[in-house]
Amino acid sequence: MKQKLKTHKAMAKRVYRTGSGKFLRRKGNISHLRRRKSAAAIRGSDKKFQLATGDTRRLKRLLPYAF
């Protein structure tokens, strides 16, 4: 029997896949030294951003059942 592939749990918590197949992530540095950041910077980092297309090759290895 062929072995099951393991999902990289840290990456699975940080990235999620939309229905159309895109991967979304949050921006980093959101809570570190938050008082100094402007309100616009805090609002901007709360949004979801699409992962770069070059990272999908790495994601296929880390999240084998997401494809």
N, CA, C and O atoms as a DFTB+ gen file, in Angstrom:
268 C
 N C O
     1  1       0.824      -1.192       0.000
     2  2       0.000       0.000       0.000
     3  2       0.865       1.252       0.000
     4  3       1.942       1.275       0.596
     5  1       0.400       2.259      -0.653
     6  2       1.120       3.522      -0.697
     7  2       0.857       4.309       0.581
     8  3      -0.251       4.291       1.116
     9  1       1.896       5.005       1.068
    10  2       1.729       5.771       2.294
    11  2       0.921       7.036       2.039
    12  3       0.902       7.577       0.933
    13  1       0.255       7.490       3.100
    14  2      -0.443       8.763       3.018
    15  2       0.571       9.890       3.121
    16  3       1.606       9.744       3.772
    17  1       0.274      11.017       2.478
    18  2       1.137      12.182       2.570
    19  2       0.699      13.031       3.753
    20  3      -0.493      13.157       4.034
    21  1       1.670      13.610       4.440
    22  2       1.348      14.419       5.615
    23  2       1.197      15.884       5.229
    24  3       1.961      16.414       4.422
    25  1       0.197      16.524       5.821
    26  2      -0.037      17.948       5.632
    27  2       0.850      18.719       6.594
    28  3       0.967      18.351       7.763
    29  1       1.476      19.783       6.111
    30  2       2.285      20.651       6.963
    31  2       1.325      21.552       7.739
    32  3       0.744      22.481       7.178
    33  1       1.165      21.270       9.025
    34  2       0.113      21.909       9.816
    35  2       0.344      23.404      10.004
    36  3      -0.619      24.169      10.054
    37  1       1.595      23.835      10.109
    38  2       1.860      25.258      10.287
    39  2       1.412      26.045       9.055
    40  3       0.851      27.134       9.180
    41  1       1.662      25.495       7.873
    42  2       1.251      26.181       6.653
    43  2      -0.260      26.109       6.477
    44  3      -0.870      27.047       5.965
    45  1      -0.863      25.011       6.893
    46  2      -2.312      24.876       6.776
    47  2      -3.039      25.893       7.648
    48  3      -4.156      26.294       7.322
    49  1      -2.421      26.319       8.756
    50  2      -3.046      27.313       9.620
    51  2      -2.884      28.728       9.079
    52  3      -3.685      29.607       9.400
    53  1      -1.867      28.958       8.270
    54  2      -1.569      30.305       7.801
    55  2      -2.194      30.638       6.450
    56  3      -2.379      31.812       6.126
    57  1      -2.515      29.638       5.674
    58  2      -2.983      29.835       4.309
    59  2      -4.287      29.079       4.128
    60  3      -4.455      27.988       4.673
    61  1      -5.207      29.649       3.370
    62  2      -6.385      28.864       3.019
    63  2      -6.728      29.079       1.562
    64  3      -6.360      30.088       0.961
    65  1      -7.428      28.127       1.010
    66  2      -7.724      28.088      -0.407
    67  2      -9.150      28.526      -0.656
    68  3     -10.062      28.131       0.071
    69  1      -9.348      29.344      -1.685
    70  2     -10.689      29.782      -2.045
    71  2     -11.329      28.749      -2.962
    72  3     -10.696      27.766      -3.347
    73  1     -12.566      28.981      -3.299
    74  2     -13.268      28.059      -4.175
    75  2     -12.710      28.037      -5.582
    76  3     -12.802      27.021      -6.271
    77  1     -12.126      29.155      -6.020
    78  2     -11.566      29.208      -7.369
    79  2     -10.140      28.685      -7.428
    80  3      -9.554      28.618      -8.508
    81  1      -9.568      28.309      -6.278
    82  2      -8.239      27.710      -6.273
    83  2      -7.115      28.647      -5.880
    84  3      -5.951      28.246      -5.888
    85  1      -7.436      29.890      -5.534
    86  2      -6.395      30.821      -5.105
    87  2      -6.078      30.594      -3.631
    88  3      -6.929      30.148      -2.862
    89  1      -4.851      30.906      -3.252
    90  2      -4.451      30.809      -1.856
    91  2      -4.362      32.203      -1.263
    92  3      -3.752      33.099      -1.846
    93  1      -4.975      32.380      -0.098
    94  2      -4.981      33.664       0.575
    95  2      -4.191      33.573       1.864
    96  3      -4.152      32.530       2.516
    97  1      -3.557      34.689       2.225
    98  2      -2.757      34.770       3.438
    99  2      -2.993      36.123       4.094
   100  3      -3.545      37.038       3.483
   101  1      -2.566      36.235       5.344
   102  2      -2.591      37.512       6.048
   103  2      -1.202      38.114       6.035
   104  3      -0.214      37.401       5.858
   105  1      -1.121      39.417       6.222
   106  2       0.170      40.073       6.296
   107  2       0.804      39.822       7.657
   108  3       0.112      39.576       8.645
   109  1       2.122      39.886       7.693
   110  2       2.842      39.716       8.942
   111  2       2.993      41.033       9.691
   112  3       2.527      42.076       9.232
   113  1       3.649      40.975      10.848
   114  2       3.942      42.146      11.690
   115  2       2.682      42.903      12.082
   116  3       2.691      44.132      12.147
   117  1       1.600      42.179      12.342
   118  2       0.346      42.868      12.615
   119  2       0.224      43.259      14.086
   120  3      -0.426      44.258      14.395
   121  1       0.822      42.512      14.986
   122  2       0.650      42.816      16.397
   123  2       1.926      43.332      17.042
   124  3       1.888      43.789      18.184
   125  1       3.048      43.271      16.348
   126  2       4.315      43.724      16.918
   127  2       4.419      45.245      16.811
   128  3       4.361      45.792      15.709
   129  1       4.572      45.930      17.944
   130  2       4.663      47.399      18.005
   131  2       3.470      48.052      17.309
   132  3       3.632      48.940      16.472
   133  1       2.305      47.609      17.662
   134  2       1.097      48.055      16.977
   135  2       0.748      49.508      17.291
   136  3       0.111      50.179      16.479
   137  1       1.157      50.000      18.459
   138  2       0.816      51.383      18.838
   139  2       1.462      52.405      17.915
   140  3       0.902      53.475      17.680
   141  1       2.629      52.080      17.397
   142  2       3.341      53.027      16.534
   143  2       2.775      53.092      15.125
   144  3       2.997      54.069      14.409
   145  1       2.064      52.085      14.732
   146  2       1.577      52.018      13.360
   147  2       0.328      52.886      13.201
   148  3      -0.454      53.064      14.135
   149  1       0.169      53.408      12.011
   150  2      -1.006      54.224      11.745
   151  2      -2.245      53.330      11.623
   152  3      -2.141      52.118      11.435
   153  1      -3.406      53.956      11.734
   154  2      -4.657      53.198      11.630
   155  2      -4.797      52.603      10.241
   156  3      -5.338      51.508      10.086
   157  1      -4.312      53.317       9.222
   158  2      -4.395      52.798       7.855
   159  2      -3.509      51.567       7.683
   160  3      -3.875      50.630       6.973
   161  1      -2.353      51.568       8.328
   162  2      -1.459      50.411       8.231
   163  2      -2.060      49.194       8.927
   164  3      -1.924      48.066       8.453
   165  1      -2.721      49.430      10.047
   166  2      -3.349      48.324      10.778
   167  2      -4.520      47.763       9.980
   168  3      -4.689      46.546       9.892
   169  1      -5.331      48.652       9.397
   170  2      -6.451      48.192       8.584
   171  2      -5.955      47.444       7.348
   172  3      -6.550      46.446       6.940
   173  1      -4.886      47.921       6.767
   174  2      -4.353      47.281       5.568
   175  2      -3.801      45.904       5.820
   176  3      -3.841      45.040       4.943
   177  1      -3.281      45.691       7.022
   178  2      -2.717      44.373       7.307
   179  2      -3.773      43.386       7.777
   180  3      -3.490      42.193       7.895
   181  1      -4.983      43.857       8.047
   182  2      -6.058      42.950       8.444
   183  2      -6.669      42.220       7.255
   184  3      -7.348      41.208       7.429
   185  1      -6.433      42.724       6.052
   186  2      -7.049      42.129       4.876
   187  2      -6.314      40.867       4.438
   188  3      -5.183      40.611       4.850
   189  1      -6.969      40.105       3.615
   190  2      -6.360      38.905       3.057
   191  2      -5.700      39.246       1.724
   192  3      -6.211      40.067       0.962
   193  1      -4.571      38.614       1.451
   194  2      -3.840      38.862       0.218
   195  2      -3.584      37.550      -0.490
   196  3      -3.442      36.502       0.140
   197  1      -3.528      37.622      -1.803
   198  2      -3.279      36.415      -2.586
   199  2      -1.802      36.065      -2.525
   200  3      -0.937      36.937      -2.614
   201  1      -1.530      34.789      -2.374
   202  2      -0.158      34.311      -2.356
   203  2       0.439      34.409      -3.750
   204  3      -0.283      34.305      -4.742
   205  1       1.732      34.606      -3.836
   206  2       2.390      34.704      -5.126
   207  2       2.268      33.380      -5.878
   208  3       2.273      32.311      -5.269
   209  1       2.160      33.458      -7.183
   210  2       1.978      32.239      -7.972
   211  2       3.215      31.357      -7.951
   212  3       3.121      30.150      -8.170
   213  1       4.377      31.954      -7.688
   214  2       5.596      31.153      -7.608
   215  2       5.646      30.258      -6.395
   216  3       6.426      29.307      -6.362
   217  1       4.830      30.541      -5.394
   218  2       4.823      29.736      -4.182
   219  2       3.925      28.510      -4.286
   220  3       3.912      27.684      -3.373
   221  1       3.184      28.375      -5.362
   222  2       2.259      27.246      -5.456
   223  2       2.997      25.915      -5.574
   224  3       2.480      24.886      -5.139
   225  1       4.194      25.919      -6.157
   226  2       4.962      24.672      -6.249
   227  2       5.330      24.169      -4.861
   228  3       5.251      22.971      -4.589
   229  1       5.736      25.091      -3.978
   230  2       6.068      24.710      -2.614
   231  2       4.813      24.269      -1.859
   232  3       4.866      23.345      -1.047
   233  1       3.686      24.931      -2.126
   234  2       2.451      24.573      -1.433
   235  2       1.951      23.196      -1.834
   236  3       1.323      22.511      -1.027
   237  1       2.218      22.778      -3.063
   238  2       1.797      21.435      -3.471
   239  2       2.471      20.365      -2.631
   240  3       1.901      19.303      -2.383
   241  1       3.692      20.655      -2.196
   242  2       4.412      19.700      -1.359
   243  2       3.958      19.791       0.095
   244  3       3.850      18.775       0.781
   245  1       3.690      21.022       0.566
   246  2       3.316      21.198       1.962
   247  2       1.845      20.841       2.220
   248  3       1.506      20.307       3.276
   249  1       0.987      21.138       1.260
   250  2      -0.450      20.877       1.413
   251  2      -0.906      19.960       0.282
   252  3      -1.544      20.426      -0.662
   253  1      -0.592      18.672       0.356
   254  2      -0.852      17.795      -0.783
   255  2      -2.324      17.588      -1.092
   256  3      -2.665      17.276      -2.233
   257  1      -3.200      17.749      -0.124
   258  2      -4.625      17.467      -0.360
   259  2      -5.428      18.719      -0.637
   260  3      -6.656      18.662      -0.712
   261  1      -4.750      19.867      -0.794
   262  2      -5.446      21.107      -1.103
   263  2      -5.644      21.294      -2.604
   264  3      -6.355      22.205      -3.029
   265  1      -5.012      20.427      -3.414
   266  2      -5.092      20.582      -4.867
   267  2      -6.035      19.556      -5.479
   268  3      -6.224      19.539      -6.695
